[in-house]
């Protein structure tokens, strides 16, 4: 695991959580640990990892199209 991923995990679980988390970093971390990501209706994404599945809301900035 890269130092960047380790710092991201610390940021996620820090109390209080950092407000400066980027979806692309979280997506990269999830893919690095072997998760599969599948966009579903609306601004949601299905995450599958180790025979577990959850649906996460994507951050609004991550789904806003670039001008």
C-alpha angles and dihedrals in degrees: 000000000000123000088246091059091046091052090049091054090050090051093050095050097037115114108262098025116237116261089209099077119132123212093223089058092050090046091051091050093049092050091047092058091048104264121149116222123205124181112226134183117317120357095326134113130201114225120197121188130158094349090308124114134196137166117230129191113239118230113261092238090056093058099039108105117238115251 
